Amino acid sequence: MRRLLTGYAVSFNHRHCGHLFQNRFKSILCQEDLYLKELVCYIHLNPLRARIVAGLKDLSKFPYGGHSTLMGKLKRDFQDVDYVLQLIGDKVAQARRNYREYVRQRADLGRRPELVGGGLLKSSGGWGVLKAMSKARIHLKGDERILGDSDFVKAVLSEQKEQFERRYWLKAQGYDIDRVVKTVAEVLKKEPGVIWKPGNQPLRVKARSLVCFFAVRELGMSGTSVGKLPGLGRPAVSRAVARGKKLTQDMKLCIVE
């Protein structure tokens, strides 16, 4: 996404002498049952808030937003309309009517900082304050990466904190990429030096996939740094990590204890 947005934005800026994107690309983990519908509605109202369209009728025909597709005015194969509509109604026609009314009620609310991340951990004063707020049933909207109530945010951050601490523990135990390669080689009964050699033999691909998975997911290495070892690009490493995850589940394998 970063490469796509940067390349297109630079090209656009050269042609039109203006800024195409306001900020860096970011993704937000959203608590579906509470906030997904609100977030989709908020994003689709962007053209109206920016006064690119005059009103909701024009928004339904606007070709550069997702609202027109949800309303059935345009068709885009890449937009998952059914997934969003099933949150709003059992039948498509009813769901569209419900969503149109939902958008109408929120059209004049303006910018809503709580739907783009509120910096929960920083603004609340840390973990101690966050836990106290949760016990007092004070529900904040989320930190800049997470959108949800305080219990949801706390659960996500706790999980991430555990993964973060585990990575440091593994490093303290002497786990590094070489040890992972050696362990994978022992499990698959191959020589460690063979794993990084070029070739698409099934067993070699299997070994590389497992190494990539454990290096990225367990040790926290970046796809770029892992890819330098076998000479793979980041997309290839990402595919290898996905294969490695499935292999690990199928084989019930644990390389690092």
C-alpha positions in Angstrom: 0.0 0.0 0.0 2.8 2.4 0.8 4.5 1.9 -2.6 1.2 2.2 -4.4 0.1 5.4 -2.6 3.5 7.0 -2.8 4.0 6.3 -6.5 0.6 7.5 -7.5 0.7 10.6 -5.2 4.1 11.7 -6.6 2.8 11.3 -10.1 -0.4 13.2 -9.3 1.5 16.0 -7.5 3.7 16.5 -10.6 0.7 16.8 -12.8 -1.5 18.9 -10.7 0.8 20.7 -8.2 -1.1 19.6 -5.1 -1.2 17.1 -2.3 -3.3 14.0 -3.0 -3.2 12.2 0.4 -3.3 14.0 3.7 -1.4 11.5 5.9 0.4 8.1 5.7 -1.6 5.0 5.0 -2.7 3.3 8.3 -5.0 0.4 9.3 -7.1 0.3 12.4 -8.1 -2.8 14.3 -11.9 -2.4 14.8 -14.2 -4.0 17.3 -16.7 -5.2 14.7 -20.0 -5.5 16.6 -19.7 -1.9 18.1 -17.8 0.2 15.6 -17.5 -1.3 12.1 -20.9 0.1 10.9 -20.0 3.5 12.4 -16.5 3.5 10.8 -17.8 2.5 7.3 -20.4 5.2 7.5 -17.9 7.8 8.6 -15.4 6.9 5.8 -18.2 7.1 3.2 -19.2 10.5 4.3 -15.8 11.9 3.6 -16.8 13.4 0.2 -19.7 15.2 1.8 -17.6 16.6 4.6 -15.1 17.8 2.0 -17.9 19.4 0.0 -17.0 17.4 -3.1 -20.6 16.4 -3.3 -23.6 18.7 -2.5 -25.8 16.2 -0.6 -26.6 12.5 0.1 -28.3 12.2 -3.3 -25.1 13.1 -5.1 -23.1 10.9 -2.7 -25.1 7.9 -3.8 -23.8 8.5 -7.4 -20.3 9.6 -6.5 -17.9 7.3 -8.4 -14.9 7.6 -6.2 -16.4 6.4 -2.9 -17.8 3.2 -1.5 -21.2 4.5 -0.6 -22.4 4.4 -4.2 -21.5 0.7 -4.4 -23.3 -0.1 -1.1 -26.4 1.7 -2.5 -26.3 -0.5 -5.6 -25.6 2.4 -8.0 -22.2 1.2 -9.1 -20.6 -2.3 -9.1 -17.1 -3.0 -7.9 -15.9 -6.6 -7.6 -13.2 -5.7 -5.1 -15.7 -4.1 -2.6 -17.3 -6.6 -0.2 -20.8 -5.1 -0.1 -22.6 -8.2 1.3 -20.4 -8.3 4.4 -21.3 -4.8 5.3 -25.0 -5.0 4.4 -25.5 -8.2 6.5 -24.6 -6.1 9.6 -27.6 -3.8 8.9 -30.4 -6.1 7.6 -31.3 -9.6 6.6 -32.3 -8.7 3.1 -30.3 -6.5 0.7 -33.2 -4.1 -0.1 -34.0 -3.6 3.6 -30.3 -3.3 4.5 -29.8 -0.6 2.0 -32.8 1.4 3.3 -31.5 1.0 6.8 -28.0 2.1 5.8 -29.3 5.1 3.9 -31.2 6.3 7.0 -28.1 5.5 9.2 -26.0 7.7 6.9 -28.6 10.5 6.9 -28.6 10.6 10.7 -24.9 11.1 10.8 -24.4 13.4 7.8 -24.2 16.5 9.9 -21.9 15.2 12.7 -18.7 16.5 11.1 -15.3 15.1 12.0 -15.3 12.5 14.8 -11.9 11.9 16.3 -13.1 8.9 18.2 -13.5 7.0 14.9 -9.9 7.6 13.8 -8.2 6.6 17.0 -8.0 8.5 20.3 -4.6 7.6 21.7 -6.2 5.7 24.6 -3.0 4.5 26.3 -1.2 7.8 26.0 -4.1 10.1 26.8 -5.3 8.0 29.8 -1.9 8.1 31.5 -0.7 4.5 31.1 -1.8 0.9 32.0 -2.7 1.7 35.7 -5.1 4.5 34.7 -6.5 2.4 31.9 -7.3 -0.5 34.2 -8.9 1.8 36.8 -11.1 3.3 34.1 -12.2 -0.1 33.0 -13.1 -1.2 36.5 -15.1 2.1 36.9 -16.9 1.2 33.6 -15.5 4.3 31.9 -15.3 3.3 28.3 -13.0 5.2 25.9 -12.9 4.6 22.2 -9.4 3.3 21.6 -5.8 4.1 20.9 -4.6 5.3 17.5 -4.4 1.7 16.2 -7.5 0.2 17.8 -11.1 1.2 17.7 -13.3 -0.3 20.4 -14.4 0.0 24.0 -11.8 -0.1 26.8 -12.1 -3.8 27.5 -11.5 -4.6 23.8 -8.5 -2.3 23.6 -7.0 -3.6 26.9 -7.4 -7.2 25.6 -5.7 -6.4 22.3 -2.9 -4.5 23.9 -2.3 -7.2 26.5 -2.0 -9.8 23.8 0.5 -7.6 21.9 2.4 -6.9 25.1 2.7 -10.7 25.7 4.0 -11.2 22.2 6.5 -8.4 22.6 7.8 -9.8 25.9 8.0 -13.3 24.4 10.2 -12.1 21.6 12.6 -10.6 24.1 12.5 -13.8 26.2 13.3 -15.9 23.0 16.3 -13.6 22.2 17.5 -13.9 25.8 17.3 -17.7 25.4 19.6 -17.5 22.4 17.0 -17.9 19.7 18.0 -16.2 16.4 17.5 -17.0 12.7 20.4 -19.5 12.6 18.9 -21.5 15.5 15.5 -21.5 13.8 17.1 -22.7 10.5 19.0 -25.4 12.4 15.8 -26.6 14.2 13.7 -26.7 11.0 16.5 -28.6 9.3 16.5 -31.2 12.1 12.7 -31.6 12.0 12.7 -32.1 8.2 15.9 -34.1 8.2 17.8 -31.8 5.9 21.1 -30.0 6.1 20.8 -26.4 7.3 22.8 -25.1 4.4 20.4 -26.5 1.9 17.4 -24.5 3.1 18.5 -21.1 1.6 19.8 -22.6 -1.7 17.8 -21.6 -4.8 15.2 -24.0 -6.0 11.5 -24.8 -5.8 11.7 -28.4 -4.6 8.7 -29.1 -2.4 10.7 -30.0 0.7 13.0 -26.9 0.3 10.0 -24.6 -0.1 8.4 -26.2 3.0 11.6 -25.6 5.0 11.9 -22.0 3.9 8.3 -21.3 4.7 8.6 -22.7 8.2 11.8 -20.6 8.8 10.1 -17.4 7.4 7.0 -18.0 9.6 8.9 -18.5 12.9 11.4 -15.7 12.1 8.7 -13.2 11.4 6.0 -14.2 13.8 8.0 -15.5 16.8 11.3 -13.6 16.6 9.7 -10.4 15.3 12.1 -10.0 12.3 11.0 -7.9 9.4 10.1 -9.5 6.1 12.9 -7.4 4.4 15.6 -8.7 6.8 14.5 -12.3 6.5 14.2 -12.0 2.7 17.9 -10.9 2.4 19.0 -14.4 3.5 17.5 -16.4 0.6 17.3 -13.4 -1.7 13.5 -13.1 -1.6 11.5 -10.0 -1.9 9.0 -8.9 0.8 5.9 -10.3 -1.1 7.6 -13.7 -1.5 8.4 -13.7 2.3 4.8 -12.8 3.1 3.6 -15.7 1.0 6.2 -18.0 2.7 5.0 -16.8 6.2 1.4 -17.7 5.2 2.4 -21.1 4.0 4.5 -21.6 7.1 1.6 -20.8 9.4 -0.6 -23.4 7.7 2.2 -26.0 7.8 2.8 -25.3 11.5 -0.9 -25.9 12.2 -1.2 -29.0 10.0 2.0 -30.5 11.5 1.2 -29.3 15.0 4.8 -28.0 15.0 6.5 -25.8 17.6 10.0 -24.8 16.7 10.6 -22.5 19.7 9.5 -23.7 23.1 
